[in-house]
Amino acid sequence: MLRVEKRPSPSKTWGYLAPILAVIATMIGGGMMFALLGKDPFEAIRIIFYDPLFSEFAWYYRPQLLIKGAPLILIAIGLSMGFRAGVWNIGAEGQYIIGALFGAGFALAVYPTESVFIFPSMIILGALGGFLWAMIPAILKTKFGTNEILVSLMLVYVAEQLLASMSLGLMKNPEGFGFPGSRNLQQYASAHNAELWIGSGVHMGVVFGLIAVIFAYVMLARHQLGFHIRLTGESPKAARFAGVNPNRLIIFCLGSSGALAGLAGLFEIAGPSGQVNIDFNVGYGFTAIIVAFLGRLNPFGIMLAGLLMALTYIGGEIAQSSLGLPSAAIQAFQGMLLFFLLAVDLLTNFKIKWAKTEIIV
């Protein structure tokens, strides 16, 4: 019989191997799913992982990795700090939406004024919007002991209804012939999150994503606050004994993750998306959870995981157009990555041993 036995301490070897094995298992499981859908599994996997990087059109797809990966990295960095401390923010999708609405709302309110201060103000308001939305579960958690998982998740649906309401009402383009959606911010120079170098795909969201990675690494590795976060996640009793204030830590973790999610939403709506509309949110807040765990809650690991997840987005879009794969199949493929990661991650904290059984006659 197989027996699961807890390790004295987490295995570093399995900690590094788990993401690699999860990716391999996802390829196998995804290939089987594609085969059941009547598609060539080898061709599908090749298109998703190889074509965006090495095909004849790779010159176009490679910059898209930065565009798709930037919001995932920003959100996942914020989530990882909370996850390390045992604070579970599952509502980054809602904070992403509210941050976008705050920033875009300001730009639409001052339209058509042109000023160098508009976009910086949008950045501040985007972060503020995400922060305030994250403060709802933070305050309820610290004051009334509510579950931050449920509260933050339920607020996603509230944010989606606000997004729909703004698209059809207050922020609707008065010159849009009645169609839902705001003015296109890409056509509003002072509010547009334009490319920093033409053709590179690098906009301010990419820069902020890199800054967030470096800042999070320095804080977790060198700052006392980072030590408190790690200590709380590993041993809450020891953290309390060391004088860590759990309520302050909850507010910091939820607030910072909300602010980064809000920034991601702002950069997306002022850049690649360009417009407040019903379909603005595409699940980045939920996908970032996969990115955070795939990157082992390590800032540089998250950066690589974000680029890998962006690769599946771009490769999935290519597979949908060239092979006729349904979008739901690509979403299921991405979900497999988290499923297999959690499954393989069992071996980081537990050993599987054969247990001898005695047969009594």
C-alpha positions in Angstrom: 0.0 0.0 0.0 1.1 3.6 -0.6 1.4 5.8 2.4 1.9 9.6 2.6 4.4 10.7 5.2 5.1 14.4 6.0 8.6 15.5 5.5 10.5 17.1 8.4 11.0 20.2 6.1 10.0 21.0 2.6 12.1 19.5 -0.1 14.1 22.1 -2.1 14.6 19.6 -4.9 10.9 19.0 -5.4 10.3 22.7 -4.9 12.3 23.4 -8.1 11.1 20.2 -10.0 7.4 20.7 -9.3 6.8 23.6 -11.8 8.8 21.8 -14.5 6.9 18.5 -14.0 3.6 20.4 -13.9 4.3 22.0 -17.3 5.2 18.5 -18.8 2.1 17.0 -17.2 0.0 19.8 -18.7 1.4 19.2 -22.1 0.5 15.5 -21.8 -3.0 16.1 -20.3 -3.7 19.0 -22.8 -2.6 16.8 -25.7 -5.0 14.1 -24.6 -7.8 16.7 -24.4 -7.0 18.0 -27.9 -7.0 14.5 -29.3 -10.4 13.9 -27.8 -11.5 17.1 -29.7 -10.3 15.5 -32.9 -7.2 17.6 -33.3 -3.6 16.5 -33.7 -2.2 16.8 -30.1 1.5 17.2 -31.2 0.6 20.0 -33.7 -1.5 21.8 -31.1 1.3 21.7 -28.4 3.8 22.8 -31.0 1.7 25.7 -32.1 1.1 26.8 -28.5 4.6 26.6 -27.2 6.9 26.8 -30.3 5.3 29.0 -33.0 5.0 32.3 -31.0 8.8 32.1 -30.4 10.3 30.5 -33.5 7.8 30.6 -36.4 8.2 33.0 -39.4 5.8 35.4 -37.6 7.8 35.3 -34.3 8.9 38.9 -34.9 5.3 40.0 -34.2 4.5 37.5 -31.4 7.6 38.0 -29.3 6.8 41.6 -28.2 3.2 40.4 -27.4 4.8 38.3 -24.6 5.6 41.5 -22.8 2.2 43.0 -23.4 0.3 39.9 -22.2 2.8 39.1 -19.5 3.0 42.5 -17.8 -0.5 42.5 -16.1 -0.1 38.9 -15.0 3.3 39.7 -13.4 2.1 42.9 -11.7 -1.0 41.1 -10.2 0.9 38.0 -9.3 3.6 39.9 -7.4 1.0 41.5 -5.2 -0.8 38.2 -4.6 2.4 36.4 -3.8 3.1 38.7 -0.8 -0.2 37.9 0.7 0.0 34.2 -0.1 3.4 34.0 1.6 1.8 35.4 4.8 -1.4 33.3 4.6 -3.6 36.2 3.4 -5.6 34.9 0.5 -6.7 37.6 -1.9 -8.8 35.8 -4.6 -10.5 39.0 -5.8 -7.7 40.6 -7.9 -9.9 40.5 -10.9 -12.3 42.9 -9.2 -9.4 45.2 -8.1 -8.1 45.1 -11.7 -11.5 46.3 -12.9 -11.9 49.1 -10.3 -8.4 50.3 -10.9 -9.2 50.6 -14.6 -12.4 52.4 -14.0 -10.8 54.9 -11.6 -8.0 55.8 -14.1 -10.2 55.8 -17.2 -12.9 57.7 -15.4 -10.5 60.5 -14.7 -9.3 60.6 -18.3 -12.9 60.7 -19.6 -13.9 63.4 -17.1 -11.2 65.8 -18.4 -11.5 64.9 -22.1 -10.4 66.6 -24.4 -7.9 68.5 -22.3 -4.3 67.7 -23.1 -1.7 67.8 -20.3 1.4 65.9 -19.3 -0.2 65.4 -15.9 -3.2 63.4 -17.0 -1.5 60.0 -17.5 0.5 60.2 -14.2 -2.7 61.1 -12.4 -4.4 58.1 -14.0 -1.6 55.8 -12.7 -2.1 57.2 -9.1 -5.9 56.8 -9.4 -5.6 53.3 -10.9 -3.5 52.1 -7.9 -5.9 53.9 -5.5 -8.9 52.3 -7.0 -7.5 48.8 -6.6 -6.3 49.6 -3.1 -9.7 50.9 -1.9 -11.5 47.8 -3.4 -9.0 45.5 -1.6 -9.6 47.5 1.7 -13.2 46.1 1.9 -12.1 42.5 2.6 -9.1 43.8 4.6 -11.3 45.9 7.0 -13.9 43.2 7.3 -11.2 40.6 8.0 -9.5 42.7 10.7 -12.6 44.2 12.4 -15.1 41.3 12.1 -13.0 38.2 11.3 -14.7 37.5 8.0 -13.1 35.2 5.4 -11.1 37.3 3.0 -11.3 34.5 0.3 -15.1 34.7 0.1 -15.4 38.5 0.4 -12.7 39.3 -2.2 -14.1 36.7 -4.6 -17.7 38.0 -4.2 -16.5 41.5 -4.9 -15.4 40.5 -8.3 -19.0 40.0 -9.4 -19.9 43.5 -8.0 -17.0 45.0 -9.9 -18.1 43.3 -13.1 -21.6 44.8 -12.7 -20.1 48.2 -12.1 -18.1 47.7 -15.3 -21.2 46.8 -17.3 -23.1 49.8 -15.8 -20.3 52.2 -16.7 -20.0 50.8 -20.2 -23.7 51.3 -20.8 -24.2 54.5 -18.8 -22.0 57.1 -17.3 -18.8 56.3 -19.3 -20.5 55.5 -22.6 -19.2 57.4 -25.6 -21.7 60.1 -26.5 -20.4 59.9 -30.1 -20.6 56.1 -30.2 -24.0 55.9 -32.0 -25.5 54.1 -29.0 -23.0 51.3 -28.9 -21.8 50.3 -25.4 -18.3 51.4 -24.4 -16.3 54.5 -23.7 -14.2 56.7 -25.9 -11.1 55.0 -27.2 -8.2 56.2 -24.9 -5.7 55.2 -27.6 -7.0 58.2 -29.6 -6.6 60.5 -26.6 -2.9 61.4 -26.5 -2.6 62.5 -22.9 -4.3 59.4 -21.6 -2.8 56.8 -23.9 -0.4 54.2 -22.5 1.7 54.2 -25.7 4.7 52.1 -26.6 7.9 53.5 -25.3 9.7 52.4 -28.4 7.8 51.9 -31.6 7.4 48.3 -32.5 8.9 47.0 -29.2 5.6 46.3 -27.4 7.2 47.9 -24.3 4.8 50.3 -22.5 4.7 51.7 -19.0 3.0 48.5 -17.7 6.0 46.4 -18.7 8.3 48.9 -16.9 6.2 48.9 -13.7 6.1 45.1 -13.8 9.9 44.9 -13.8 10.0 47.5 -11.0 7.5 45.4 -9.0 9.7 42.3 -9.4 12.8 44.1 -8.2 11.1 45.9 -5.4 9.4 42.7 -4.1 12.7 40.7 -4.2 14.5 43.4 -2.2 11.7 43.7 0.3 11.3 40.0 0.8 15.1 39.3 1.0 16.4 42.4 2.7 13.7 44.3 4.5 12.2 43.6 8.0 8.7 43.7 6.5 9.6 40.9 4.1 10.9 38.8 7.1 7.6 39.4 8.9 5.7 38.2 5.8 7.8 35.0 5.5 7.7 34.4 9.3 3.9 34.8 9.4 3.4 32.3 6.6 5.8 29.7 8.0 4.9 30.1 11.7 2.0 32.4 12.8 2.7 31.7 16.5 6.4 32.6 16.2 5.4 35.8 14.3 3.1 36.8 17.1 5.8 36.1 19.6 8.2 38.3 17.6 5.8 41.2 17.8 4.3 41.1 14.3 0.9 42.8 14.2 -1.3 40.5 12.2 -3.9 43.1 11.4 -1.3 45.5 9.9 0.1 42.7 7.9 -3.3 41.8 6.5 -4.0 45.4 5.5 -0.5 45.7 3.9 -0.8 42.5 1.9 -4.4 43.1 0.7 -3.7 46.8 0.1 -0.5 46.3 -1.9 -2.0 43.4 -4.0 -5.0 45.5 -4.7 -2.9 48.5 -5.7 -0.8 46.4 -8.1 -3.9 44.8 -9.6 -5.4 48.3 -10.1 -2.2 49.4 -11.8 -2.4 46.4 -14.1 -6.0 47.3 -15.0 -5.1 51.0 -15.6 -2.2 50.1 -17.9 -4.4 47.7 -19.8 -7.3 50.0 -20.4 -5.1 52.9 -21.3 -3.0 50.7 -23.6 -3.8 47.4 -25.4 -7.5 47.5 -24.5 -8.1 51.2 -24.9 -11.7 51.3 -23.9 -14.1 50.8 -21.0 -16.4 48.0 -22.3 -18.3 45.0 -20.9 -15.7 42.6 -22.2 -12.7 44.5 -20.8 -11.7 42.0 -18.1 -10.3 38.7 -19.5 -9.5 36.8 -16.4 -6.0 38.2 -15.7 -6.8 38.4 -12.0 -7.6 34.7 -11.7 -4.8 33.6 -14.1 -2.3 35.5 -11.9 -3.0 33.0 -9.1 -1.6 30.3 -11.4 1.3 32.5 -12.2 2.1 33.2 -8.5 2.1 29.5 -7.6 3.9 28.4 -10.8 6.6 31.0 -9.9 6.9 29.5 -6.4 5.9 32.9 -4.9 9.3 34.1 -5.9 9.5 37.5 -7.7 11.9 36.3 -10.4 10.0 33.0 -10.7 6.8 34.9 -11.2 8.4 36.9 -14.0 9.3 33.7 -15.8 5.9 32.1 -15.1 4.1 35.3 -16.3 5.9 35.1 -19.6 5.1 31.4 -19.9 1.5 32.0 -19.3 1.5 34.8 -21.8 3.0 32.3 -24.2 0.0 30.0 -23.7 -2.4 33.0 -24.3 -0.7 33.9 -27.6 -0.1 30.3 -28.7 -3.7 29.5 -27.8 -5.0 32.3 -30.0 -2.9 31.0 -32.9 -4.3 27.4 -32.2 -7.8 28.7 -32.2 -7.4 30.3 -35.6 -5.3 27.7 -37.3 -6.8 24.5 -35.8 -10.3 25.6 -34.9 -9.8 24.9 -31.2 -12.5 26.3 -29.0 -11.5 29.1 -26.5 -12.8 26.9 -23.6 -10.3 24.3 -24.5 -7.4 26.8 -24.2 -8.8 28.0 -20.8 -9.0 24.4 -19.6 -5.5 23.8 -20.8 -4.3 26.8 -18.7 -6.3 25.5 -15.7 -4.6 22.2 -16.0 -1.3 23.9 -15.2 -2.5 24.9 -11.7 -4.1 21.5 -11.1 -1.0 19.6 -12.0 1.2 22.1 -10.0 -0.9 21.5 -6.9 -0.8 17.8 -7.4 3.0 17.6 -7.9 3.5 20.1 -5.1 2.3 17.4 -2.7 5.8 15.9 -3.0 7.4 19.1 -1.8 6.0 18.6 1.7 5.2 14.9 1.8 6.9 11.6 0.9 5.1 8.7 -0.7 6.3 5.3 0.7 5.3 1.7 0.3 3.8 0.4 3.5 4.0 -3.3 4.1 0.7 -5.0 5.0 0.3 -8.1 7.0 -2.2 -10.7 6.0 -3.9 -12.3 9.0 -5.4 -15.7 8.4 
